[in-house]
Amino acid sequence: MIRQMRNLTFITGILFVFFMLPTDSNAGWIIRYKSYDTDTEQVVNYLIYIEDNMVKQVTNDLVTIFDLNDNRVTFLRPEIHMYWSGTLEEYWEEVNRTLKLMIEIEVEKLPEDQQEQARKLFQNMMKIMEDPDTSSVLDVFIRETAEKDTIIGYEVLKYQVFLNGVLKEDIWIAENLNTLPNLDLRKFVNFQRKLSEGFENELFYQATDEYGRILDDYFILKTKDYQYGYQTVNEVVEMREEDFDISEFLPPSNYKTVSLSELGLIDSGEEE
């Protein structure tokens, strides 16, 4: 239902890639990478701007800005000059309010003798989303393979990541590069976790100690994700250092503020 949730897994891995590069701590960076599903092989190109605890992800139809300094997220639709911006609390307030409206619209479409039972079922679903169970254990095991490759000039070695005994992803890493981040990665991962609570329960295995030990010494240039029954491939194709004006991480002045449903990020259930 929250269509942009799935993309959060892509950006997390790529950011961990980026912050293993030696860099001027005062400069920003631009990273370009491609993503495609193996069942369609339709390529989506992503562009990421990063500076001073701010991350901007650009695709063809959606721009997402994470501002960890103010604990805010902003979604923009450039083709219609509209955006939504708010804190995590404001985001979830609007999500829950819209979902409750959608549920009531759907319930009222049912025969009258089925409405009460359906309403209780949806209410239970909402309670789970509003207070998700975060106690489940993520058992992460990482295995080194003998497969090697070269990506944007770096020699990489393939590893396999198993989550609760099941192959979750393949990762291609380059070794022995220094780390000098200008983004609080743990804070960023926690921000993403809170943004998607109730929708995806296993997005953030990257925050486990097992995965973190890989990231302490290496960086990832390519991933192949097995979570969705087919493979999603993400690969860095370019990265460069650059300084940005603060306006790069703000909505343009001629954009109009709208709701999440008007941006197409939530299905409100209302007919157009």
Contacts in CASP RR format, 6 or more apart in sequence:
PFRMAT RR
TARGET T0000
AUTHOR 0000-0000-0000
METHOD contacts of the structure
MODEL  1
MIRQMRNLTFITGILFVFFMLPTDSNAGWIIRYKSYDTDTEQVVNYLIYI
EDNMVKQVTNDLVTIFDLNDNRVTFLRPEIHMYWSGTLEEYWEEVNRTLK
LMIEIEVEKLPEDQQEQARKLFQNMMKIMEDPDTSSVLDVFIRETAEKDT
IIGYEVLKYQVFLNGVLKEDIWIAENLNTLPNLDLRKFVNFQRKLSEGFE
NELFYQATDEYGRILDDYFILKTKDYQYGYQTVNEVVEMREEDFDISEFL
PPSNYKTVSLSELGLIDSGEEE
1 99 0 8 1.000
1 199 0 8 1.000
1 266 0 8 1.000
1 267 0 8 1.000
2 95 0 8 1.000
2 196 0 8 1.000
2 199 0 8 1.000
2 265 0 8 1.000
2 266 0 8 1.000
3 264 0 8 1.000
3 265 0 8 1.000
4 62 0 8 1.000
4 64 0 8 1.000
4 75 0 8 1.000
4 265 0 8 1.000
5 195 0 8 1.000
5 196 0 8 1.000
5 199 0 8 1.000
5 200 0 8 1.000
5 203 0 8 1.000
6 200 0 8 1.000
6 228 0 8 1.000
7 57 0 8 1.000
7 59 0 8 1.000
7 64 0 8 1.000
8 192 0 8 1.000
8 195 0 8 1.000
8 196 0 8 1.000
8 200 0 8 1.000
8 203 0 8 1.000
9 200 0 8 1.000
9 203 0 8 1.000
9 225 0 8 1.000
9 227 0 8 1.000
10 35 0 8 1.000
10 46 0 8 1.000
10 225 0 8 1.000
10 232 0 8 1.000
10 234 0 8 1.000
11 46 0 8 1.000
11 48 0 8 1.000
11 55 0 8 1.000
11 57 0 8 1.000
12 188 0 8 1.000
12 189 0 8 1.000
12 192 0 8 1.000
12 203 0 8 1.000
12 204 0 8 1.000
12 206 0 8 1.000
13 206 0 8 1.000
13 220 0 8 1.000
13 223 0 8 1.000
13 234 0 8 1.000
14 31 0 8 1.000
14 33 0 8 1.000
14 46 0 8 1.000
14 48 0 8 1.000
14 220 0 8 1.000
14 234 0 8 1.000
14 236 0 8 1.000
15 48 0 8 1.000
15 50 0 8 1.000
15 55 0 8 1.000
15 183 0 8 1.000
15 185 0 8 1.000
15 188 0 8 1.000
16 185 0 8 1.000
16 206 0 8 1.000
16 215 0 8 1.000
16 219 0 8 1.000
16 220 0 8 1.000
17 31 0 8 1.000
17 219 0 8 1.000
17 220 0 8 1.000
17 221 0 8 1.000
17 236 0 8 1.000
18 29 0 8 1.000
18 31 0 8 1.000
18 48 0 8 1.000
18 50 0 8 1.000
18 219 0 8 1.000
18 239 0 8 1.000
19 179 0 8 1.000
19 180 0 8 1.000
19 181 0 8 1.000
19 183 0 8 1.000
19 185 0 8 1.000
19 219 0 8 1.000
20 174 0 8 1.000
20 177 0 8 1.000
20 178 0 8 1.000
20 179 0 8 1.000
20 215 0 8 1.000
20 218 0 8 1.000
20 219 0 8 1.000
21 29 0 8 1.000
21 177 0 8 1.000
21 219 0 8 1.000
21 239 0 8 1.000
22 177 0 8 1.000
22 178 0 8 1.000
22 180 0 8 1.000
23 29 0 8 1.000
23 180 0 8 1.000
23 182 0 8 1.000
23 241 0 8 1.000
24 241 0 8 1.000
25 180 0 8 1.000
25 182 0 8 1.000
26 182 0 8 1.000
27 51 0 8 1.000
27 182 0 8 1.000
27 241 0 8 1.000
27 242 0 8 1.000
27 243 0 8 1.000
28 49 0 8 1.000
28 50 0 8 1.000
28 51 0 8 1.000
28 52 0 8 1.000
28 182 0 8 1.000
28 241 0 8 1.000
28 242 0 8 1.000
28 243 0 8 1.000
28 244 0 8 1.000
29 48 0 8 1.000
29 49 0 8 1.000
29 50 0 8 1.000
29 51 0 8 1.000
29 239 0 8 1.000
29 240 0 8 1.000
29 241 0 8 1.000
29 242 0 8 1.000
30 47 0 8 1.000
30 48 0 8 1.000
30 49 0 8 1.000
30 50 0 8 1.000
30 238 0 8 1.000
30 239 0 8 1.000
30 240 0 8 1.000
30 242 0 8 1.000
31 47 0 8 1.000
31 48 0 8 1.000
31 50 0 8 1.000
31 236 0 8 1.000
31 238 0 8 1.000
31 239 0 8 1.000
32 45 0 8 1.000
32 46 0 8 1.000
32 47 0 8 1.000
32 48 0 8 1.000
32 236 0 8 1.000
32 237 0 8 1.000
32 238 0 8 1.000
32 239 0 8 1.000
33 45 0 8 1.000
33 46 0 8 1.000
33 48 0 8 1.000
33 234 0 8 1.000
33 235 0 8 1.000
33 236 0 8 1.000
33 237 0 8 1.000
34 43 0 8 1.000
34 44 0 8 1.000
34 45 0 8 1.000
34 46 0 8 1.000
34 234 0 8 1.000
34 235 0 8 1.000
34 237 0 8 1.000
35 43 0 8 1.000
35 44 0 8 1.000
35 45 0 8 1.000
35 46 0 8 1.000
35 232 0 8 1.000
35 233 0 8 1.000
35 234 0 8 1.000
35 235 0 8 1.000
36 42 0 8 1.000
36 43 0 8 1.000
36 44 0 8 1.000
36 232 0 8 1.000
36 233 0 8 1.000
37 228 0 8 1.000
37 230 0 8 1.000
37 231 0 8 1.000
37 232 0 8 1.000
37 233 0 8 1.000
38 230 0 8 1.000
38 231 0 8 1.000
38 232 0 8 1.000
38 233 0 8 1.000
39 230 0 8 1.000
44 59 0 8 1.000
44 60 0 8 1.000
45 59 0 8 1.000
45 60 0 8 1.000
46 57 0 8 1.000
46 58 0 8 1.000
46 59 0 8 1.000
47 57 0 8 1.000
47 58 0 8 1.000
47 59 0 8 1.000
48 55 0 8 1.000
48 56 0 8 1.000
48 57 0 8 1.000
48 58 0 8 1.000
49 55 0 8 1.000
49 56 0 8 1.000
49 58 0 8 1.000
49 244 0 8 1.000
49 248 0 8 1.000
49 249 0 8 1.000
50 56 0 8 1.000
50 182 0 8 1.000
50 183 0 8 1.000
51 182 0 8 1.000
51 243 0 8 1.000
51 244 0 8 1.000
51 248 0 8 1.000
51 249 0 8 1.000
52 69 0 8 1.000
52 182 0 8 1.000
53 67 0 8 1.000
53 68 0 8 1.000
53 69 0 8 1.000
53 182 0 8 1.000
53 183 0 8 1.000
53 184 0 8 1.000
53 187 0 8 1.000
54 65 0 8 1.000
54 66 0 8 1.000
54 67 0 8 1.000
54 68 0 8 1.000
54 69 0 8 1.000
54 249 0 8 1.000
55 65 0 8 1.000
55 66 0 8 1.000
55 68 0 8 1.000
55 183 0 8 1.000
55 188 0 8 1.000
56 63 0 8 1.000
56 64 0 8 1.000
56 65 0 8 1.000
56 66 0 8 1.000
56 248 0 8 1.000
56 249 0 8 1.000
57 63 0 8 1.000
57 64 0 8 1.000
57 65 0 8 1.000
61 77 0 8 1.000
61 78 0 8 1.000
61 79 0 8 1.000
62 75 0 8 1.000
62 76 0 8 1.000
62 77 0 8 1.000
63 74 0 8 1.000
63 75 0 8 1.000
63 76 0 8 1.000
63 77 0 8 1.000
63 78 0 8 1.000
64 73 0 8 1.000
64 74 0 8 1.000
64 75 0 8 1.000
64 76 0 8 1.000
65 73 0 8 1.000
65 74 0 8 1.000
65 75 0 8 1.000
65 76 0 8 1.000
65 85 0 8 1.000
65 249 0 8 1.000
65 250 0 8 1.000
66 72 0 8 1.000
66 73 0 8 1.000
66 188 0 8 1.000
66 191 0 8 1.000
66 192 0 8 1.000
67 73 0 8 1.000
67 74 0 8 1.000
67 249 0 8 1.000
68 183 0 8 1.000
68 184 0 8 1.000
68 187 0 8 1.000
68 188 0 8 1.000
68 191 0 8 1.000
70 87 0 8 1.000
71 87 0 8 1.000
71 88 0 8 1.000
71 191 0 8 1.000
72 85 0 8 1.000
72 86 0 8 1.000
72 87 0 8 1.000
73 85 0 8 1.000
73 86 0 8 1.000
73 87 0 8 1.000
73 88 0 8 1.000
73 91 0 8 1.000
73 191 0 8 1.000
73 195 0 8 1.000
74 83 0 8 1.000
74 84 0 8 1.000
74 85 0 8 1.000
74 86 0 8 1.000
74 251 0 8 1.000
75 83 0 8 1.000
75 84 0 8 1.000
75 85 0 8 1.000
75 260 0 8 1.000
75 263 0 8 1.000
75 265 0 8 1.000
76 82 0 8 1.000
76 83 0 8 1.000
76 251 0 8 1.000
76 255 0 8 1.000
77 83 0 8 1.000
77 263 0 8 1.000
77 264 0 8 1.000
81 252 0 8 1.000
81 254 0 8 1.000
81 255 0 8 1.000
81 256 0 8 1.000
82 255 0 8 1.000
82 256 0 8 1.000
82 257 0 8 1.000
82 258 0 8 1.000
82 262 0 8 1.000
82 263 0 8 1.000
83 251 0 8 1.000
83 255 0 8 1.000
83 256 0 8 1.000
83 257 0 8 1.000
83 258 0 8 1.000
83 263 0 8 1.000
84 94 0 8 1.000
84 257 0 8 1.000
84 258 0 8 1.000
84 259 0 8 1.000
84 260 0 8 1.000
84 263 0 8 1.000
84 265 0 8 1.000
85 251 0 8 1.000
85 257 0 8 1.000
88 191 0 8 1.000
88 194 0 8 1.000
88 195 0 8 1.000
91 195 0 8 1.000
91 260 0 8 1.000
92 130 0 8 1.000
94 259 0 8 1.000
94 260 0 8 1.000
94 266 0 8 1.000
95 260 0 8 1.000
95 266 0 8 1.000
96 126 0 8 1.000
96 129 0 8 1.000
96 130 0 8 1.000
98 259 0 8 1.000
98 260 0 8 1.000
98 261 0 8 1.000
98 266 0 8 1.000
98 268 0 8 1.000
99 126 0 8 1.000
99 129 0 8 1.000
99 266 0 8 1.000
100 126 0 8 1.000
101 268 0 8 1.000
101 269 0 8 1.000
101 270 0 8 1.000
102 267 0 8 1.000
102 268 0 8 1.000
102 269 0 8 1.000
102 270 0 8 1.000
103 119 0 8 1.000
103 122 0 8 1.000
103 123 0 8 1.000
103 126 0 8 1.000
104 119 0 8 1.000
105 269 0 8 1.000
105 270 0 8 1.000
106 118 0 8 1.000
106 122 0 8 1.000
106 269 0 8 1.000
107 115 0 8 1.000
107 118 0 8 1.000
107 119 0 8 1.000
107 122 0 8 1.000
108 115 0 8 1.000
110 118 0 8 1.000
128 198 0 8 1.000
129 197 0 8 1.000
129 198 0 8 1.000
129 199 0 8 1.000
132 197 0 8 1.000
132 198 0 8 1.000
132 201 0 8 1.000
134 197 0 8 1.000
136 201 0 8 1.000
138 163 0 8 1.000
138 164 0 8 1.000
138 202 0 8 1.000
138 205 0 8 1.000
138 208 0 8 1.000
139 163 0 8 1.000
139 164 0 8 1.000
139 165 0 8 1.000
140 161 0 8 1.000
140 162 0 8 1.000
140 163 0 8 1.000
140 205 0 8 1.000
140 208 0 8 1.000
140 210 0 8 1.000
140 211 0 8 1.000
141 161 0 8 1.000
141 162 0 8 1.000
141 165 0 8 1.000
141 210 0 8 1.000
142 159 0 8 1.000
142 160 0 8 1.000
142 161 0 8 1.000
142 162 0 8 1.000
142 210 0 8 1.000
142 211 0 8 1.000
142 214 0 8 1.000
143 159 0 8 1.000
143 160 0 8 1.000
143 162 0 8 1.000
144 157 0 8 1.000
144 159 0 8 1.000
145 157 0 8 1.000
145 158 0 8 1.000
145 159 0 8 1.000
145 160 0 8 1.000
147 157 0 8 1.000
147 158 0 8 1.000
148 155 0 8 1.000
148 156 0 8 1.000
148 157 0 8 1.000
148 158 0 8 1.000
149 155 0 8 1.000
149 156 0 8 1.000
149 158 0 8 1.000
149 172 0 8 1.000
149 222 0 8 1.000
150 156 0 8 1.000
151 172 0 8 1.000
151 174 0 8 1.000
151 221 0 8 1.000
151 222 0 8 1.000
151 235 0 8 1.000
151 236 0 8 1.000
152 221 0 8 1.000
152 236 0 8 1.000
152 237 0 8 1.000
152 238 0 8 1.000
152 239 0 8 1.000
154 174 0 8 1.000
154 221 0 8 1.000
155 174 0 8 1.000
156 172 0 8 1.000
156 173 0 8 1.000
156 174 0 8 1.000
156 221 0 8 1.000
156 222 0 8 1.000
157 172 0 8 1.000
157 173 0 8 1.000
157 174 0 8 1.000
157 175 0 8 1.000
158 170 0 8 1.000
158 171 0 8 1.000
158 172 0 8 1.000
159 170 0 8 1.000
159 171 0 8 1.000
159 172 0 8 1.000
159 173 0 8 1.000
159 214 0 8 1.000
160 167 0 8 1.000
160 169 0 8 1.000
160 170 0 8 1.000
160 171 0 8 1.000
161 167 0 8 1.000
161 168 0 8 1.000
161 169 0 8 1.000
161 170 0 8 1.000
161 171 0 8 1.000
161 205 0 8 1.000
161 211 0 8 1.000
162 168 0 8 1.000
163 202 0 8 1.000
163 205 0 8 1.000
166 226 0 8 1.000
167 226 0 8 1.000
168 202 0 8 1.000
168 205 0 8 1.000
168 225 0 8 1.000
168 226 0 8 1.000
168 227 0 8 1.000
169 223 0 8 1.000
169 224 0 8 1.000
169 225 0 8 1.000
169 226 0 8 1.000
169 227 0 8 1.000
170 223 0 8 1.000
170 224 0 8 1.000
171 214 0 8 1.000
171 220 0 8 1.000
171 222 0 8 1.000
171 223 0 8 1.000
171 224 0 8 1.000
172 220 0 8 1.000
172 221 0 8 1.000
172 222 0 8 1.000
172 223 0 8 1.000
173 214 0 8 1.000
173 218 0 8 1.000
173 219 0 8 1.000
173 220 0 8 1.000
173 221 0 8 1.000
174 218 0 8 1.000
174 219 0 8 1.000
174 221 0 8 1.000
175 217 0 8 1.000
175 218 0 8 1.000
176 217 0 8 1.000
176 218 0 8 1.000
177 218 0 8 1.000
177 219 0 8 1.000
179 216 0 8 1.000
185 215 0 8 1.000
186 207 0 8 1.000
189 204 0 8 1.000
189 206 0 8 1.000
189 207 0 8 1.000
190 207 0 8 1.000
192 203 0 8 1.000
192 204 0 8 1.000
193 203 0 8 1.000
193 204 0 8 1.000
193 207 0 8 1.000
196 203 0 8 1.000
202 227 0 8 1.000
205 211 0 8 1.000
206 212 0 8 1.000
206 215 0 8 1.000
221 235 0 8 1.000
221 236 0 8 1.000
222 233 0 8 1.000
222 234 0 8 1.000
222 235 0 8 1.000
222 236 0 8 1.000
223 233 0 8 1.000
223 234 0 8 1.000
223 235 0 8 1.000
224 231 0 8 1.000
224 232 0 8 1.000
224 233 0 8 1.000
224 234 0 8 1.000
225 231 0 8 1.000
225 232 0 8 1.000
225 233 0 8 1.000
225 234 0 8 1.000
260 266 0 8 1.000
261 267 0 8 1.000
261 268 0 8 1.000
261 270 0 8 1.000
END
